Amino acid sequence: MDRAEQVREGVARVPEEEAPVVDVALAAASPLRRFYLTSERAILGVASVALVLLLWEWTAARELVSLVFISSPTRIAKAAVELAASGGLWNDLKVSGIEFFVGYALSVAVGIPLGIATGWYRRLFYLLDPFISGLYATPRVALLPLIIIWVGIGIWSKIVVVFLGAVFPILINTLAAVRTTDERLLRAARSFGADDLQVFRTVVLPSSVPFILTGLRLGVGRALVGVVVGELYAATAGIGFLITVAGASFQTDKVFVGILIIAAAGMVSMEVLSRLERRFEKWRPRVGAAP
C-alpha cells in the first residue's frame, strides 16, 4: 500500500464529527492579521463608538448644533462625575436596580412555569390564550394609571410595570417552544415506553431551553423600558426620574447620563444572555434538518 492510499484510509477512518476544522485564512495570516480576525467584532465595535464620540465632540466644540440639543461627551462625563460625587446618582441607581431585578425575577418565576404549563396542556392554552394575547398587545403606559391606583406611586408600581413588560416575551417564547417540539422526537420517546413526565424531562425541556433563553434576552429589554416608563410617570427617585427632572430644566448633559446608564445596562445584560444562549444553540432544532 503506497503512502497516498494509507493517507486516504486514515482519513476515512476519522469520524466526521471528530475531523478537525481548520480556518485556512486564519492559519496562514500574520500575527497582527490573526489578532484582527479573532477580535474583529470587538475592534469594529469600539472603533465605531470612538468615531461617533469624536464626531459628536467636534460638532459640539464648533457649536454647529446648540448644546441645549446635543450637549457633548466631555460635558456628559463631567455631569456624571458631579452626580456621582453628590451621591444622588448612586441612590437613583439603587432604586432603579431594585425595581429591575425584582420585577425581572418575578417575570422569570411566573413566565417560565406558566409558559411550560400553557404549552403542555392544550385546554389550559385555550383558556389563557385570549388573556395573554390581549395583555401582550396592550401598551404598559395605558395600564399605568390603574397600577398607580392599585399599588400607589411607591416602588411596587414600577416593579409591576417591569413585570408586565418582561413576563410576556418570556411566557410566549416558552409556550411556543413547548408547543412546537419536534413531533418525531415525541413519537420516538413514547415508542420506547416513556411516560409524560419522562417525555417532558428528556425531550421537551431540553429542546425548549434555547427558546426560553431567547425570551429571557428579549425580556431584559422590556424590563429596562418598564423601569424608565414607570419612573417617568410616578417616581421620586431612579434613573427615569433623573431623566425627567433634568429634561424639565433643559440639563441635556444629565439627560444623556441617564440614557447612557440605561443603554449600558441593556448592552451588558443582552451580552451576558446572548453568550448563555450561544452555549445552548446546539440544542435548537435545525430548520431543514433531515428526519
Buried (B, 14 or more C-beta within 10 A) or exposed (E): EEEEEEEEEEEEEEEEEEEEEEEEEEEEBEEEEBEEEEEEEEEEEEEEEEEEBEEBBEBBEEEEEEBEEBBBBBBBBEBBEBBEEEEBBEEBBEBBBBBBEBBBBBBBEBBBEBBBBBBBEEEEBEEBEEEBEEBEEEEBEEBBEEBBEEBEBEBBBBBBBBBBBBBBBBBBBBBBBBBEBBEEBBEEBBEEEBEEEEBBEEBBBEBBBBBBBBBBBBBBBBBBBBBBBBBBBBBEBBBBBBBBBBBEEEBBBBBBBBBBBBEEBBEEBBEEBEEBBEEBEEEBEEEEEEE
